[in-house]
Structures are given as C-alpha cells and as structure tokens.
Amino acid sequence: MLAAGSLQYTMKVLLIFISILIAGEGKKKGIKEPRSLEFGGKCKPNIMAEYDLTFYGEWTYMTFPKMYPRYRPPAQWSKLVGRSHDASYQMWSVDSYATPPVRLFAEKADSSEYDQEVQAYKGILDAFTAASIPSGAGRSSVHFLADGLRSKLSFAVKIIPSPDWIVGLSSFDLCDKGRWRKKVNVDLFPIDVGTDQGLTFSSPNWPSDPQEKIYQIDVSRPNHTASSFYYPEKKLLPRIAHVELTKVAEFKKKGKTMEISPPVEPNMMQFGDNDMENLDKKPTYVQRNETQAVAKKDADRNDIAASDDTSVIDALLVPDNRCIVSEWGQWTACSKTCSFGQQERRREIIQRARDGRTYCPLLVEERICGSMKNCQWSHFQLLKRNG
C-alpha cells in the first residue's frame, strides 16, 4: 500500500513538471491565448470593422390587415438613425423610460436631439442614417464602423403613421468571443416607447401621464380590442421588419494622425507614420447610405489632426449624396371646425440625389387638429329633450 501511494505521488509530480515544461515552450514559441480570452473576450481595440446594415420593412396588408393605413399618410418608414458605441451609451432600451431624443424621434420622426447629443458624447464612434422608405415594404442600407472599444450597435426606425412606435436594435454587440460577427439576421417587432397612449396607427396625440416604460408590442399588449396590433387568434405577432448585418472589412488602425496618400500597396491607407490596413484584402473605402470615400492615387497629402477615432472617420467621408428639400410650409386650416380633423403642410424638392436611387424625405406631413370644445352642442341637446 505504501509503495503504491509513493508511486502515485511520483506520477503526480512528473505530470506537474511536464505541464510546466510545455507551458514554457509555448511561451518561447509565441503561442497566444485564445482570442476569446485576450482583451477579456472583447475584440481588439486597434481593429476597426466596417459593416453593411440593410433594413427590410415587411409591413403589408397581408401580414397586418387590421387598420392598415393606406393614405394620409400611407404605411411607411422614417429614416434610420443609428450609432456604434460602448457600454456607457444607451440610445433606447426596453424596460427603461424614453429620453427626450427617443420621444421626439418616436413621436415625430425628428432626430434633431439625437444629432445634438452625438456631438458631445464620447462613447459614440460612428453616427449614421439610412434613407426613409416610402412604403410599408422596402429596404434601405448604410455602411458604418465599429471598433473593439465601441462594438455595440443601436438604431431606431419610426413606424409611420403611429403614436410613438419604432423598431430597432438596442446595444447589440457585434463582437462575439473576441471575433467580429460575419453575418447576422435579426427579426424586428414593434416597440412602444411609452410616451403616448394612442392605440391605433392614426391615433391623435394623447400623451401618457405618467410616462410608461418602453416595451415590445405583442398580440396581448396593449390588451385592448382597439389596438392596431390586437390579434387574439395569434400566439405571436409576425415580424414587421428585419435587419441584416454583414461584415464588409476589418481595418488595423495605428497612430493618431491621418494622411491620405497614394497607397504603398493595395488596400492600404497611410495614417501618419503608421498605417490602417484592410485585413480582409478588399478595396479600401467607407460607404454610407449612397456615399463613399475612396483613397485615390492622386489624393493630396494633407495631414488631418484627429483627436479621437470619430474625427478620423469624419475625415474619410465626402458630403452625402442626398435629396435636398425646402423648409416646411405653413400648416393648412383644419379640415373640420367641429371634432377632430386633419391639417397638412408641404415642402418641395430643391435638388434630387445625383444617383437617382436615394429616396427623398417626406414632402407632405399631416397631423390631427381640432377639438370637441369647438362644436355647437344644440343637436345633442335636442336629442336629449326629445328623449
């Protein structure tokens, strides 16, 4: 028994010694930790990934027949507003209260407060938009950038018409176990941001007091027969949209200043004394919506100071290829003098997009107007007297 115990102890010591030798040899040969363990499971901070985001609207009469809006305005989607960011930033989130930028966008498709917010927020790497879709079914695309420090994606698209309903993603991480996701498909469902009590697509403005938390609409929430999404015969709502995310390229970034110059090799951009290399060996460009910036062989050698990564991205971009429209005109008179009516305002196209493919923003906007207080109540009083 003693000899057997001694033998087991000797074998254990030998195994430990061999393990130490193997570990030492691994370090000498430069064997690296698995990428999932490097950087705490995050993607490398000096790697920048370019993604194509394509939003598909699937809002049709066949899938959502109840109160399907056919006119004034017909079913459509607002422009897409998105951000790549770190964990410190939150664009919107289920079970949280809507911030002023979320409220304004969800109620009026107005992104002006988001635009102001991004100028001062350091947790954001890339701020981007995609064109609106003038029908319930259609698609819109945009390219954006993310890096190992800011690998989360958030975006929102307003359902038009609706009281305060959107679809989108909130803080979706593009980095999975230290690697950039190559292709992702996500089904999207209607989200109520909790600032308006309206139940139907064309409900008049009816602010929630107190404000509710953001929640996903389903067949039983809101549990009211008047809801445009009330389908008691269904267990689950079909998706109303989906998004496809495709990694286009990876770039290795170094240095803090950028100089666009004739490439030394294909797929290389000079950054100061260092470089930004396209690791996927594809043409070096940044494309968003209908725009792109390409490093040309005869590009001027201008040093552009970049205090952070965002300014590097901005330096790569050229002006948007977009449809330019005028300011909104005045609201028309209310269509009814008693009860609720509609009024509209219009704007005109000043310049169409050069490629002819980019959608122009809405040219006609409508809103509910009027009040029951404006009515003459004599006919109701007459019915009461005759009753």
ABEGO torsion letter per residue (X at the ends): XAAAAAAAAAAAAAAAAAAAAAAAAAAAAGBBBBAAABGGGBBBAABBBBBBBBBBBABBAAABABGBBABOBBBBBBBBBBBBBBAABBABBBGBBBBAAAAAAAAAGBAAAAAAAAAABAABABBBBBBBBABABEBBBBBBBBBAABABBBBBBBBOBBAABBBEBBGBBABBGGBBBABBBBBBBBBBAGABABABAABBBBBBOBBBBBBBBBAAOBBBAABAABBAABABBBBABBBBBBBABBBBBBEABBBBBBBABBGBBBBEABBBBBAAGBBBBBBBEABBBBBBAABBBBBBBBABAAAAAAAABBBBBBBBBBBBBBBBBBABABEBBBBBBBBBBABBBAAGABBBBBABBBBBBEBAAABBAAAAAAAAAAX
